[in-house]
Amino acid sequence: MNRFIALTIALLSCAGALAEEPTVDPAVEAEFPMEELRRFTAIYEQIRVNYVSELDDKTMLENAIKGLLSNLDPHSSYLDADDFVDLRNSSEGGYGGIGVEIVGEGSGVRVITPIDETPAAAAGIQAGDLIVQIDDETVRELGVEEAIDALSGEPGSTVTLQIIREGSEGLIEVAIERARINVPSVRHQVFRDNIGYIRVSQFQEDSGAEVKAAITALIELSVDGIILDLRNNPGGVVNAARDMADLFLPPSLIVYTEGQMAANQLRLSGTTPDFIDGRPIIVLINEGSASASEIVAGALQDYNRALLVGTRSFGKGSMQTVVPISETTAVKLTTALFFTPNGRSIQAYGILPDVVVERARVEAVQPRNLWPSEADLSGHLANGEGQEDYGERERLNDSTTEAATSLFKRDNQLFSALNIMQGMIANSAVNSTPE
C-alpha cells in the first residue's frame, strides 16, 4: 500500500477517537505511530469545535502543513500560490519588495544580507539585523511566513521596520519605500589599471554566463588578476555556482551532496579548462556569504586556486528542493547537505577565509597634508632625474591618492584585497621571469 494513502487511512481511523475507541487494522497500527496520530486528531477536533471563531478544514490543514515544515529547519517551508510565484521570480531576478534575504529566528527575522542597489541597501539595512516589527505588527504576531510576505508589496508603497542591531541600544526604526527588484547579479570594473573586480550579488540562472562575459571584458582590458566579491551574497541557483567555479578550475569536482534519497546524492563537476589561464584570484567573503557563495569559495579554496579574504561565511550548507504539490502550491524541502571537494561540510560552520579582514571604519593616523617630506623643505635639492617635486600641494591634489583614501575608508576589506592582489601579481611575475 502507498505509504501516503496508508497514513491518510490511519488519520481517518483516528477521527472518531473522541467518541469511541477506534478499530485499526493491525498492519496500519504496526507501521504508524498511532498514539501520536490519535493525539493529533483529538487536538484537531478540539480546535475545530472550541476555538473562539469558526475555522474551516482547509485553513486548519494548511496551517498544520505549515507547522509540520516550519519545525524541520529554517529553510523548509510550504509555498502557497503567492510564495510559489515569488520564488520563481527571485530565481529569475525580479520581484516586488525591499531587496533583502532573511531567515526566521525566534521572535524576529534575521537579515542574511541586503541585496546590492535595492531599497534595503540604500536604507542602511545590514547583515545580522533582526527585524522584530513590520509596520504595526510584531513578527511574533505575524509569524515568520506572514512577516516575509509583509516585506513584499507594490512598488512605491512604504514599509516601516523596527530593528535590533548588535552594538546599538534600543530599536532602530527604518522606513523603506518598496520597489521593483530587478537586480543584475553581476557587475565588473578595473582597479589600479590591472586588477579585475567582479561583484556577484546573487546566484541567478544566468549568473555563470554573466561572470564569463565579465571575465572576457576584463581580459580584453589586460587585467593580471581577478577579485571575485561574494560578500553579502545569499546564494541561489546551485547550478550557477557550479558554472561559476568551473570558470576558474580545470575539469574537476566542485561540490557533492548527501541526503536520504539516491536522487539527492549529487556530484557536480566542471567540464571546461581554466577560463582565466592561471591568473591569480582572490575571493571576498563575509558573514552574509551563504549557500551557493560558499560552494564557489569552498571549491576554489580546496584546490588552492584562490585566496579567500574577509570573514567566516554564513554556514548554510543545505540544499532545498522545490516539490510542486499542485499547479499553484509547492513544498520547499531540505533534502541534502553540501560538501566541498575535500569533504568539508559547510552546514552551521561556514567557510573560513585564508586572510581574516574584519569590516571596519578606518581613518588615516595622519592627514596627507601633514606628511613631512623633503620637497616641503626650503632650499631642497631638485630631483636627480628631473622629476617634479611631490610636496604638500601635490599630495593634496593627487587624485590617485584621493581615490585610494576614499576606498580605504569606504571598504577596507576590498582595499586590503587589492593590496594583497598586487603582491600576488608581482610574485607571479617574478616566478614567470626566465633565468
N, C-alpha and C positions, 0 to 999 in steps of 0.2 A: 504493500500500500504506500502511495506517495506520502512522505512524512508530513507535508503541509496539510494534506487532506485529513490525515490521521489526527493531527493536532487540532484541526477545526472540530472534528467529531468529539475529541476529548473535551474541548471547551464547551461545546453544546451539551455534552453529557453532564457537565458540572452546573449548567444553568439552573437546574432545579434544586440546587444544594440547600437553599434556604427552606424549601418546602418539605423535602424529604431526602433521605439518603439515596443518591442515585445509584443505579446499577451500571457498572462499567465493564466493558469487555476486558477480560484478564490480560489479553495481549496488549491492549492500549495502556492498561494500568502498569504493566511492566516497562513499557517504553517511555512513558512520560511522567514527570513529577506531579502526580495527581493532587497531592495535598496543596501544592502551590497554585495549581490551576483552580482548585475549589476556592482558595482564598481570593484569587483574582476575581472570580465571578461573583463571590459574595460582596466584595468591595464595589465592584461594578454595579451590582444591584442596589446597594445602599446609596450610591451617588445618584443613580437614576431615579430612585424613589424619594429620597430625603433631601437632596440638595436644594438650596434656597430658591433656585429658579429651575425651570424645566430644561433639560438637555436632551437633544436627540441623539440616537445611537451613532449616527455618522460623526458628529462632533466628538463624542466620547471615545470612539475607536481611533479617530485621528490623533486625539491627544494621547491615547495610550501608545500609539505607534511612535509619536514624537518623544515620549518619555522613555520608551524602550531604547531608542537610538541615542538620545542625549546622554544616557548613563553609560554608554560604551566608552567613548573617548571624546575629546573636544572637537574632533573633525568629522565624526559620523553624524548624519542628520537626515531628516525626512524633507524632501523638496516638494512643496505644493506647486501649483501652476506658476505662480509668480516667481518662486525661488528657482524653478527649473529654467525659466526664461532668463533670469538674472545670471545664472551660472553659464548658460550658453553665451550670453552677451559678454561676460567678463573674459571668457577664454578667447573670444574674437576681438576684444579690445574696446568695447563700448557699452556704457550703461549710464543711468542717471543717478547721481549721488554726490558725495563729497570727496571720494577718492581715497579710501583708507582700507587696509586689510586688518581685520580684527578676529579675535577668538574669545569665546566666553570664559570668564574667570570669576568665580564666586558671585558677588553681588554686582558685578560690572562686566564690561567687555574690554579686553586689553588690546591696545593698538600694537600690531606686529610692525607695521610701517605705514606712513603716509606715502602715497604714490606721487612720484615727481610731477610737478607742474599741474597740480589739482588744487581745488579749494582747500582741502585739508592741509596740504603742504604750505600753501600761501598763508593760512591762518596760524601756522606755527605748531600744528599738532606734531607730537614727537613719538617715536618708537618707545614703547613702555608706558605711555599714558593709559590710565584706567578711566574709562568713561562710565560714570555711575548714574547719570541722569540725562535724558534726551527730552528737550522741551520741558513739559510739566510733569513727566512721569519718570520714576526711577527705573533703572534697568532691572532691579529686583522685582518691581511690579509688572514690568513688561514681559520678562523672560528673555533669554538670550536671542531666540529666533525673532521675536517681535522687535527687539531692540535693533537687530541688524536691518530688518525691514524699515524701521523708523528712520534710519540714516539715509535711506534711498528716498527719492522723490522727484518731483518735476523740477527741471532746470529753472532757476530764478527764485525758487522758494527758499526759505531760511530755516535752519535748524539750530537750536541753541543747546550746547553741551556743557555739562558740569564734569570736570576732570580732576582726578587726583594724580599729581605728578611728583615723583620722588625728588626730594630736595626742596619742594615748595610747601608752604604752610597753607592749610585750608583748601577749599575748592577753587578751581580756576574755571571761569565762565568764558566760553568761546562761542560766538555766533558765526555761522558759516552759511554762505549762500550756495545752494546746490547748483551743479552744472552738468552738462552732458560730458561724461568722462570718456573721451576718445584719446587714449594715451599711446603715442608711438612708443613701442617698447625699447627702441634702440636709437641712440644718437652718438655722434662721434665728433672729435676735434683733435687738433695737434697742439701740443705744448712744447715750448722750448725748441722749436724748429724740427725736432727729430723724434719726439715721443708721441705715439698714437694713444688716444684715450677713447674708450668705448664704454658708454653708460647703458646698462640694461636694467630697466625699471621693473619688468615682469616678464614671465615666460609665456608668450602667446604662441599660437600655432605656427606663425611665420618668423618667430624670433631668430631661429638658427640661420635662415636665409638672410634676414636683415643684418645680422652680425657679419655674415660672409660678405655682403655688399659693403659694409663699413670697412672691413679689413682691406678689401680691394681698393677702395678710395684712399685709405691711409697709405697703402704700399705705393700707390701712384705718387704720393707726396713724399716718398723716400724716408719713411719713418724707420728707425732702427730698433724699436721695442714697442710693446703694447701694454697698456694698463687696462684691465677689464674690471669695471666697477660694478660689483654686485651688492653693494650696501643697500639696505632697506628694500631689497628685492624679495617679495614674499613667495616667489616660486610661480607655479602654474603648470603648464603642459610638460609632462616628463619627456616626451619625445623631442621637444625643443631643447631640453637640457642635453640629451644625447647628441643631437645635431650640433649644438654649440661646442661641446667638449671635443667632438670629432674634428673640428677645425684646427685644433691646437695639438693633436696627438696623431701618431701613426695608427693604423688599424689595431684596435685593442679593446678590451672590456672596459666599459665606462661605469656601469652600475648593475647590480643584481638585486633581486628581491626574494624574500622568503615569506610565505603565507601558508594558510591551511590547505588551500586547493592547488592542484597541479597547475591550473591556469594562471595562478598568481606567482608561480616560480619563474621569474623572468630574468633574462640576461640580455642587456642592451649593450651593443658594441658599436664602435665606429668602423667605417669601411674605407675612408679616404686618407691620403697622406697628409702630413702637417701642412696646413694651408699657408702658414706664415714662415715656413722654411727655416725653422730653428731660432727665429728672433726671440729675445728674452721676453718673458711675460710676468707681470705682477697682477694678482687678483686681490681687489679690495673687498673685504667682508666686514660685517659688524653684527650686532645682536638682532638686526632686522633682516638679515640674510637667511632665508628659510627654504626648505624643500628642494626644488629644482636648482636653486642657487648653491645649496650645499652639495648637491650631486656633482655639479661642474667643479666647484672648488676642491672637493674631496678627490675627484679623479685626477685633476691636474697636480695636486699635492702628492698623491700616491706614486705617480710616475716621475716625480721630481721635475715636472715640466714647467711649473710656475712657482713663484714665491708668493705666499699669502701674507697680506699686510692688513692690520686693523685689529679687531677684537673678535672673541669667540662668537660663532654664529648661533642662530636661534635654537636649533636642535629638533626640527620637525623632520624626522626620518621615516615617515609612514606614507603609504600610497593609498589614495582613495579611489574607489571605483564607483562610477555613477551607473546604477542599475535602473533602467526605466521600469516602472510598475504599470503605467498606463501611458496614453498619449500625452498626458499633461503632468504626471507626477513621477517621481523617482526617489530612490534611496541613494544617498552618498555614504558609502560604507568603507571603513578602513579595512583593507584586505591583505596588506603585506607591509613589511619593513624594508627600507632601503639599506644596502651595504655598499661601501666603496670597493674598488677593485681589490684592495688588500684585506677586505673582510671587516672593515670598521663599521660598526653600527652608528648611524647619525642620531638616532632617536634619543631625545632627552639629554643629549651630551653635546652635540654640535661638532663643528669643525674648528680646531684651534689654529690661529694664524702662525706662520713661522716668525713673523716680527710683530709684536704687540705694540700698537699705537692707539692709545685712547683718544677719543674725540675730546678736544679741549679748546678753550678760548685762550689764544696765545697772543702775548704782546711782546714786542722787542724790548729788551732791557734798556736800550739807549736809542733815542730817535736818530735818524740818519743825519740830520743837520748838526748833531753834536759829535759825530765821529771826528776825532783829530786825524789829520793826515799831513804828509809833507807838503802837499800842494797848498795847504792853508797857511803855511809859514811865510812870513815876509822875507823876500830875498832868496827864496829857494831856487835851486838849480833847475834848468829845463831838462826834460826827458831826453835821454841819450839817443833815442831813435826818432825824435821829433814828434812824439805823441802829445796830444793836447793835455793840459792839466786836468786832473779829476779831483776838484776841490768841493767845497760846500755847495756852491751854485750848481755844479754839475750833478752832485748827488741828489739835490732837491728836484732837479728836472729830468732825472733818469727814469724814463717810462718803463724800462725793463725791470728795474728795481722796484718801482711802484707796483707793477703788476704782481711781482713775486711777494711783496709785502702784503698786498690785498689778499692773495690766495692763502698765505701763511696765517692770516687772521681768520679768514672765512672757512677754510677747510684744511686743518693741519694734517689730517690723515692723507689726503691727496698730495699735499706739499711734501710730506715725508716719502710717499711712494715715488714721486718724481725724482727726488734726490737719490733714492735707492736705485731707481732705474738708470739714472745717469752713470752710477757706478757699475751696474751690470753691463751696460753698453760698452763702457770703457774697458772692462775686463774682457768682454767678448772680442773687442778689437785687438787687445794685447795678445790673447790666446790664438787669434787667427793670423797674426803677423808672421810671415815666414822668417826663419832664422837666416 
